[in-house]
Amino acid sequence: MATALDEWIRDELRLGQHDPRLAVVAPAADILLSRAVAAAQRGATDPLVTVTSKRAGGNSRACTKRMLEQLGLEPEARRVVHRLLAGSPSGWPGLLRIFSEQRHLSDAERTHARRQLGLLNG
């Protein structure tokens, strides 16, 4: 069953209903979202920082990495999915942040996200 986040990602990236990349991105999105929700419940000022690769604390980064590894992704695919969803130090906010802001992707953001998705095809 697709979640609101899964549907938003599919719609915003203009993917087909059965695009195989969604089978990779959706479970990772669920993991990262659950970690952010848990951080919010613990009173985090910015819960999405919990899932970032650079701004989160060491234990949080290790936990996120272990959880994403359980999806069976190769290291490069895991990094691509993590960047796509959680953002990067280069200024990409990540799909989770954009979704949390309840806004649509700009054309430039959509192009960037689709480029990242293309890396999942090898």
N, C-alpha and C positions, 0 to 999 in steps of 0.2 A: 504494500500500500504506500503510495507516494505521500510525502508530507508537504506542507505548504512551502517549505524551503526547497524541497526537490522540484516541485512544480515551478517555483519562481526561477530557479536556476535553469531549468529546461526552457521556460518561456523567454527569459532574458538573453540566453545564449542562442536562442532560436534553434534548438535541437529537436530532432524528431522524437516521438513518443518512445521509441525503442532504441534510441542511440546507445550503443554499448558502453560509451564513456560514462553514461549516467550510472551504470552498475558499479563503476569505480568511485565516482565522485559522491554519490548519494550516501553510502555507508560512512565515508570519511566525514562528510558534512554532519551526519548524525553524531559521530563521535566528538567532533570539535564543538558542536552546538551544546551537547550534554556537558562538556567540560566548562564551557562559558556559563551555562545556566547554574552549575554547581558553584562556580566562583561568585556569581551574583547572589546566590543564596547565602554565601559566607560573607557578603558585604563588600565585595570588590568594587572599587570606584569605576574601573573600566574592565568588565569581565572578559572582553575579547582579547585583552593583553595576555591572558592565561594561555591562549592557544597560539600565540605568535612565536616565531622561531628565534627571534633576537631579544625581544623586550621582556619575555617571561623569565621567571627565575629558573635556575638549573634543574631543580626537581620537577617543576612543571613541564619544562622542555623534554626531560627524559620520559616523563609519564605520557605526554602526548605522542612522542616518538614510538614508545612501546605499544600504545593503543593503535596507532596507525599501522605498525608492523604486523599486528594481528590480522589485518586485512589481506596479507600475503602479497603486498606490492613489492616490486623491486625497489631498491633505494632511490633511484632517479625518479620513478613514478611516484613514490611516496613524497619526495620533495616537491614535485610539480603540483600534486594535489594539495599539499600543505600550503604552498605559495598561493595557489589559486583561491583557496578558501580563506586563509588567515592573513594574507597580505605579505608584503616584503619591504625591507628597508629602503628600497628604491622609490617608494612612494605609492605603490599599488596598495589600496586599502583592503583588498580581499572581498570575496563575495559575501562572507558573513557580515562584515561591517556595513556594506552597501545594503544588504537585506535588512539589517537592524535599523538602518536609517529610513527604511520604508520608501526607497526611491528606485528609479529605474537606472540601468547602466547607461552611461553616455556612449556615444559611438566609439570613442577612443577606448573606453573601458571594455566594451564588448569585443573590440578587435583584440585587445591585449588578452582577455580571458579566453577567447577562441584560439589564439595562438598557443597559450598554455595548454589548452585541451588537445591541440594538435600534437603536442609533445608526448601525449599518452599513447599515440598510435605507433610510436617508435620511429 
